[in-house]
């Protein structure tokens, strides 16, 4: 695809396989997910290979190249929720037998001519078409030039999620993933960057996990760069094709930048830029390369699915499959592996997915010129092997409660202790407060601690090996002192890779926003009223990376939202005993952000719905489930951790 104020596809059609219309129109068998099939077998020495029955699998040379058969043998057969890949591309043929059941469905939208989820789009149950401003996500029915643009969205989607082991057609990578089609390519294969930015933000708002961008252009559009940064900051992985030289000759990014592959922002963290390779492992001749590239994946002579009808609607003797080349084919292979990995580790963020895929890439053959091709070649099997929790997370942070020596404990996702270290004088038996914080420039967090009741607001930062690396305090000679001590929450508001740290007063009405570079700031007084039962704060990623603050008043408590731009006053929370009010951040089973307020009896909730945080009424509260706690400023007791309180997770 091409991008400046416009972008377009750049894949090259090589050959087409004809399949008769009636065969394509038949209902596809239900696919069996990975190792569940009685027709499947795990054979030979480790690693085992999975045998599949797809008709055209022998045409998919790239499955062997990336060890897909071995990956399917160890891939999870189910996931706690659907993994959603937003394909921002051309139209999507949802009638293709290999794509049956692949379409994402918006649970908040009903097809009734209304905008049920208040997102500005009517009846967008399965995505949106920005070309004709409608909910019809099928390929645009008019072609100028060749069929490339018209086919492109179906091709890329099939490489990600075409149902495998279903006795027909081809096999995509992630058989249980869902595709969110967002159509921005017109009939000539190009579209405006305004549509691209809108589509990225749509994917973020509707909780996609991965965004696939098989598109390219030669000018930076800052709004697109900002949208990508917003997506990565909120936990999405963005996979981008490196693009193909406009003149058939590859461009070196060091000499000529292509966008969005070379966008500024979160590169090498939650963005993977993919160049293409031939069957022999060499770079595909027109595949761009250079400093913006993260890794390589097959891109030459890629067999995939195309629409089952022509632009005029004809379905007779229509080619349902074909072979194409270009980095537009390489990116969705990476997106498919990322979707499989996300199914195995649903709590992983885009950064963790990107790191794992890069870390497990195969080294290039020394016999080929791999200059500018990135860290290596995609290896699905290596990526899907068990990942060490001490390197990738997820981690839970606990700290000692009252009457115990001051200690923090970092546990892995299975409850095993990874690190523990003292964080003060052994005789100090106060409850310790703690939070993960990115204090330096690496990808691993440090731990920040304070002590309950410390009226100076003293804080310290430790590495996970227990080495003290920073210390400070909020109050020196100023009055009044910190009432009740400070509470900690952290958030990367600007997606810079380093944290903003919010320290709040447990019994007062003040808050302090500091960073590793600026630890001395004036307090933020949330209200002029100094009568307060304290300020609680947690960070949220969606709908926008922010801090949510709760000032516990005498009769009513007040919510505030602090983001990179300003501090906004929010809704009131009815409180009977504000001194007992607790707030926790969590995720629901369907991956919605959840704030939980506890006084006594049944908790109250603020939950992400329709793209905003909404108060959930008592009648709905019974159906709310917590999948995973993210933050608890006052700490909470979780099972099997006597003498400790849970405070934070990494990554969030």
Buried (B, 14 or more C-beta within 10 A) or exposed (E): BBBBEBBBBBBBBEEBBEBEBEEBEEEBBEBBBBBEBEEBEBEEEEBBBBBBBBBBBEBBBBBBBBBBBBBBBBBBEEBBBBBBBBBBBBBBBBBBBBBBBBBBEBEBBEEEEEBBBEBEBBBBBBBBBBBEEBBBBBBBBEBEEEBBBBBBBBBBBBBBBBBBBBEBBBBBBBBBBBBBBBBBBBBBBBBBBBBBBBBBBBBBBBBBBBBBBBBBBBEBBEBBBBBBBBBBBBBBBBBBBBBBBBEEEBBBBEEBBBBBBBBEBBBBBBBBBBBBBBEEBBBBBBBBBBEBBBBBBBBBBBBBBBBBBBBEEEBEEBBBBBBBBBBBBBBBBBBBBBBBBBBBBBBBBBBBBBBBBBBBBBEBEEEBEBEBBBBBBBBBBBBBBEBEBBEBBBBBBBBBBEEBBBBBBBBBBEEEEBBBBBBBEEEBBBBBBBBBBBBBEEBBBBBBBBBBBBBBBBBBBBBBEBEEEBEBBBBEEEEEBBBBBBBBBBBBBBBBBBBBBBBBBBBBBBBBBBBBEEBEEEBBBBEEEEEBBBBBBBBBBBBBBBBBBBBBBEEEBBBBBBBBEEBEEBEEBEBEEBEEBBBBBBBBEEBBBBBBBBBEEEBBBBBBBBBBBBBBEEEEBEEBEBBBBBBBBBBBEBEEBEBBBBBBBBBB
